[in-house]
Amino acid sequence: MNKLLTIVIPSYNSKKLVLSHIKKISKKFKIIIVENSQDILLKKLINKKYTNVSIYLKKNIGYGRAINYAATLIDTKYFFVINPDTKLYKNTLKRLLSMSQKIPRFGMISPEHLDNKNKNQNLLIERKMLNGAAMLFQTKIFKKIRGFDNKIFLYYEENDYFKKCNNLRLKLYTVTNCYHYHTTNGDTSSAIFQNSEEKYYSQLISGWHGQWSKFYYIKKHDGYLKSLIKCTPNLIVNIIQLILNFLIKPKKAKYIYYKIEGLLCSIIGLPSFKRSKFDKD
């Protein structure tokens, strides 16, 4: 078993993609799955077939908190987080790990996105922000700076982490000789839903948290007033859209309402409490 690197996969209803990653990743790596959908069948299957994989079922604690939880279980020097719907290419883990050992201290490093292949001459590029779908951390540093903000359930958790690293002068790097691919299509989800209603509720929750997290993130780093100034125009537009769609497109209107509610809850200081009615207790 590799003593330097642990693989972490935060998941929500992504059984097929999770199993695909496990099959492709070398058995010499320890893998930790944090499954936010409490998929008992997935846990039984993994425990039966894979001795290098540990799976923990959670009551949808969110993306950042899932990674934070996994970090408490890690004793290797580094850990690598991959989204279920992210594809890794040949030698990505090997080259990332090799480069990480040459950098004494960093906030995070990421493989180059496939769309940018051969665009950069330098092997290592410093950036202010990275692609959050494939992330390698120094475990000690991640724990020391307390990882992701547990108050954020979904969206902007990576932006917040990058901002924290920039403030602490922990550098962020892209390694350009190894690659990953993650779709940027907002309609694509790694989750597998039982029916169209469950998928629809997932979209509602996404809209709610997108607005809640945006206001919270700006407020945290730039202050309440600036966040209010930046988010108010969007609130006005959403209210107008709600009125226009109320009778002719009720499903779209409900989605817009969720966005408005999420923003207002963040404005008045409520926590990111909204969850899908399909989440298991």
C-alpha positions as CSV (number, residue, x, y, z in Angstrom):
1,M,0.0,0.0,0.0
2,N,1.3,3.4,-1.0
3,K,2.4,5.3,2.2
4,L,2.4,8.8,0.7
5,L,-1.0,9.2,-0.9
6,T,-4.7,8.5,-0.1
7,I,-7.5,8.9,-2.6
8,V,-10.7,10.5,-1.5
9,I,-14.0,10.4,-3.5
10,P,-16.9,12.5,-2.1
11,S,-20.1,11.1,-3.6
12,Y,-23.9,11.6,-3.8
13,N,-25.9,8.9,-5.6
14,S,-22.9,8.2,-7.9
15,K,-22.5,4.4,-7.6
16,K,-21.5,3.6,-11.1
17,L,-19.0,6.3,-11.4
18,V,-17.5,5.5,-8.0
19,L,-17.1,1.9,-8.8
20,S,-15.5,2.8,-12.1
21,H,-12.9,4.9,-10.3
22,I,-12.1,2.1,-7.9
23,K,-11.5,-0.3,-10.7
24,K,-9.2,2.0,-12.5
25,I,-7.2,3.2,-9.6
26,S,-4.3,1.0,-8.6
27,K,-4.9,-1.3,-5.6
28,K,-1.7,0.1,-4.0
29,F,-3.6,3.2,-3.0
30,K,-5.9,3.5,0.0
31,I,-9.3,4.9,-1.1
32,I,-11.8,6.6,1.1
33,I,-15.4,7.1,-0.1
34,V,-17.7,9.5,1.7
35,E,-21.2,8.6,0.4
36,N,-23.7,11.4,1.1
37,S,-26.7,9.3,-0.1
38,Q,-26.3,6.6,2.5
39,D,-26.2,3.9,-0.2
40,I,-26.1,0.7,1.9
41,L,-25.9,-1.5,-1.2
42,L,-22.8,0.3,-2.4
43,K,-21.2,-0.1,1.0
44,K,-21.9,-3.8,1.1
45,L,-20.5,-4.3,-2.4
46,I,-17.3,-2.3,-1.7
47,N,-16.7,-4.0,1.6
48,K,-17.1,-7.4,-0.1
49,K,-14.8,-6.8,-3.1
50,Y,-12.2,-4.2,-2.2
51,T,-9.8,-4.4,0.8
52,N,-8.1,-1.1,-0.1
53,V,-11.3,0.9,0.0
54,S,-13.2,2.3,3.1
55,I,-16.6,3.7,2.6
56,Y,-18.5,6.0,5.1
57,L,-22.2,6.7,4.7
58,K,-23.4,10.1,5.7
59,K,-26.7,12.1,5.9
60,N,-25.8,14.5,3.0
61,I,-23.3,16.7,4.8
62,G,-22.2,18.4,1.6
63,Y,-19.2,18.4,-0.6
64,G,-16.6,20.4,1.5
65,R,-17.7,18.7,4.8
66,A,-17.3,15.3,3.2
67,I,-13.7,16.1,2.3
68,N,-13.1,17.5,5.8
69,Y,-14.4,14.3,7.3
70,A,-12.2,12.1,5.1
71,A,-9.2,14.2,6.0
72,T,-9.6,13.2,9.7
73,L,-9.1,9.6,8.7
74,I,-6.0,10.1,6.6
75,D,-2.5,9.4,7.9
76,T,-0.6,9.7,4.6
77,K,1.4,12.8,3.8
78,Y,-0.8,13.7,0.8
79,F,-4.4,13.0,-0.3
80,F,-6.0,13.4,-3.7
81,V,-9.7,14.4,-4.1
82,I,-11.5,13.5,-7.3
83,N,-15.2,14.1,-8.2
84,P,-17.0,11.0,-9.4
85,D,-17.7,12.6,-12.8
86,T,-14.0,13.5,-13.4
87,K,-11.8,11.5,-15.7
88,L,-8.1,10.9,-14.9
89,Y,-5.6,10.1,-17.6
90,K,-2.5,7.9,-17.7
91,N,0.3,8.7,-15.1
92,T,-1.8,11.6,-13.6
93,L,-1.5,10.4,-10.0
94,K,2.2,9.3,-10.5
95,R,3.2,12.7,-11.9
96,L,1.2,14.7,-9.4
97,L,2.7,12.8,-6.5
98,S,6.2,13.2,-7.9
99,M,5.8,16.9,-8.3
100,S,4.2,17.3,-4.8
101,Q,7.4,16.0,-3.2
102,K,9.4,18.7,-4.9
103,I,7.3,21.5,-3.3
104,P,8.0,21.9,0.4
105,R,4.7,23.7,1.2
106,F,1.6,24.4,-0.9
107,G,-2.2,24.9,-0.5
108,M,-3.1,22.6,-3.4
109,I,-2.0,21.3,-6.7
110,S,-4.1,20.1,-9.6
111,P,-3.5,18.3,-12.9
112,E,-4.0,20.3,-16.0
113,H,-7.5,20.2,-17.6
114,L,-7.4,18.3,-20.9
115,D,-8.8,21.3,-22.8
116,N,-5.5,23.1,-22.0
117,K,-3.2,20.3,-23.1
118,N,0.0,21.5,-24.7
119,K,-0.9,25.2,-24.1
120,N,1.8,25.7,-21.5
121,Q,5.5,25.3,-21.7
122,N,6.2,25.3,-18.0
123,L,5.8,22.1,-16.0
124,L,4.5,23.9,-13.0
125,I,2.3,27.0,-13.1
126,E,1.3,29.1,-10.1
127,R,-2.3,30.2,-10.1
128,K,-4.8,32.1,-7.8
129,M,-7.6,29.5,-8.4
130,L,-7.7,25.9,-9.7
131,N,-10.2,23.4,-11.0
132,G,-11.8,21.8,-7.9
133,A,-12.6,18.5,-9.6
134,A,-9.2,17.0,-9.1
135,M,-7.2,18.3,-6.1
136,L,-4.0,17.1,-4.3
137,F,-3.4,18.4,-0.7
138,Q,-0.7,18.2,1.9
139,T,-2.6,16.5,4.7
140,K,-0.8,18.4,7.5
141,I,-1.4,21.8,5.8
142,F,-5.0,21.0,5.0
143,K,-5.7,20.1,8.6
144,K,-3.8,23.0,10.0
145,I,-5.8,25.6,8.1
146,R,-9.0,23.6,8.8
147,G,-9.8,22.7,5.2
148,F,-13.1,23.8,3.8
149,D,-15.7,26.0,5.5
150,N,-18.2,23.7,7.1
151,K,-20.9,26.3,6.9
152,I,-21.0,26.0,3.1
153,F,-23.1,23.0,2.0
154,L,-22.7,23.4,-1.8
155,Y,-21.0,25.8,-4.2
156,Y,-18.2,28.3,-3.5
157,E,-16.4,26.0,-1.0
158,E,-13.5,25.8,-3.4
159,N,-13.4,29.5,-4.0
160,D,-13.4,30.1,-0.3
161,Y,-10.5,27.6,0.1
162,F,-8.5,29.3,-2.6
163,K,-9.1,32.7,-1.1
164,K,-7.9,31.3,2.3
165,C,-4.7,29.9,0.7
166,N,-4.0,33.3,-1.1
167,N,-4.4,35.1,2.2
168,L,-2.1,32.7,4.0
169,R,0.4,32.7,1.1
170,L,0.0,29.0,0.5
171,K,0.6,28.7,-3.3
172,L,-1.7,26.9,-5.7
173,Y,-0.2,25.1,-8.7
174,T,-1.2,23.4,-11.9
175,V,1.0,20.5,-13.1
176,T,0.9,20.6,-16.9
177,N,2.3,17.1,-17.8
178,C,-0.7,15.2,-16.3
179,Y,-4.4,15.6,-17.1
180,H,-8.0,15.4,-15.9
181,Y,-11.3,16.1,-17.6
182,H,-14.4,17.5,-15.9
183,T,-17.5,18.6,-17.7
184,T,-18.5,22.2,-17.3
185,N,-22.0,21.6,-18.5
186,G,-24.3,22.8,-15.8
187,D,-27.0,20.3,-16.8
188,T,-24.8,17.4,-16.3
189,S,-24.7,15.7,-12.9
190,S,-22.8,12.7,-11.5
191,A,-25.8,11.7,-9.4
192,I,-28.2,9.0,-10.5
193,F,-31.8,9.7,-9.6
194,Q,-34.7,7.2,-9.1
195,N,-37.1,9.4,-11.0
196,S,-37.6,12.8,-12.6
197,E,-39.2,14.3,-9.5
198,E,-36.0,13.5,-7.4
199,K,-33.9,15.0,-10.2
200,Y,-36.1,18.1,-10.2
201,Y,-35.8,18.5,-6.4
202,S,-32.0,18.2,-6.7
203,Q,-32.1,21.2,-9.2
204,L,-34.2,23.2,-6.8
205,I,-31.7,22.6,-4.0
206,S,-28.8,23.5,-6.3
207,G,-30.5,26.8,-7.1
208,W,-31.1,27.5,-3.4
209,H,-27.5,26.9,-2.3
210,G,-26.0,28.6,-5.3
211,Q,-27.5,31.9,-4.1
212,W,-27.0,31.2,-0.4
213,S,-23.3,30.4,-0.9
214,K,-22.7,33.3,-3.2
215,F,-23.9,35.9,-0.7
216,Y,-22.1,34.1,2.2
217,Y,-18.8,33.9,0.3
218,I,-18.8,37.6,-0.7
219,K,-19.9,38.7,2.8
220,K,-17.2,36.6,4.4
221,H,-14.4,38.1,2.4
222,D,-15.6,41.6,1.3
223,G,-18.2,42.5,4.0
224,Y,-22.0,42.5,4.3
225,L,-22.6,45.8,2.4
226,K,-20.5,44.8,-0.6
227,S,-22.2,41.4,-0.8
228,L,-25.6,43.1,-0.6
229,I,-24.7,45.5,-3.4
230,K,-23.4,42.7,-5.6
231,C,-26.4,40.4,-5.1
232,T,-29.3,42.8,-5.0
233,P,-29.5,43.3,-8.8
234,N,-29.8,39.5,-9.3
235,L,-32.5,39.4,-6.6
236,I,-34.5,42.0,-8.5
237,V,-34.1,40.1,-11.8
238,N,-35.2,36.8,-10.1
239,I,-38.3,38.5,-8.6
240,I,-39.3,39.8,-12.1
241,Q,-38.7,36.3,-13.6
242,L,-40.8,34.7,-10.8
243,I,-43.7,37.0,-11.6
244,L,-43.4,36.3,-15.4
245,N,-43.2,32.6,-15.0
246,F,-45.7,32.1,-12.2
247,L,-48.6,31.0,-14.4
248,I,-47.1,29.8,-17.6
249,K,-44.1,27.9,-16.3
250,P,-44.8,26.8,-12.7
251,K,-41.7,24.5,-12.5
252,K,-39.4,27.2,-13.6
253,A,-41.1,29.6,-11.2
254,K,-40.5,27.2,-8.3
255,Y,-36.8,27.0,-9.2
256,I,-36.6,30.8,-9.3
257,Y,-38.4,31.0,-5.9
258,Y,-35.9,28.6,-4.4
259,K,-33.1,30.9,-5.6
260,I,-34.8,33.9,-4.1
261,E,-35.3,32.1,-0.8
262,G,-31.7,30.9,-0.7
263,L,-30.4,34.4,-1.1
264,L,-32.8,36.0,1.4
265,C,-31.9,33.3,4.0
266,S,-28.2,34.1,3.5
267,I,-28.9,37.9,3.7
268,I,-30.7,37.5,7.1
269,G,-28.0,35.2,8.4
270,L,-29.7,31.8,8.4
271,P,-27.5,28.7,7.9
272,S,-27.5,26.6,4.7
273,F,-30.3,24.3,5.9
274,K,-32.2,23.4,2.8
275,R,-32.1,19.8,1.7
276,S,-34.0,17.6,-0.8
277,K,-37.0,15.8,0.5
278,F,-35.5,12.6,-1.0
279,D,-32.4,12.7,1.2
280,K,-32.4,9.7,3.6
281,D,-32.5,10.3,7.3
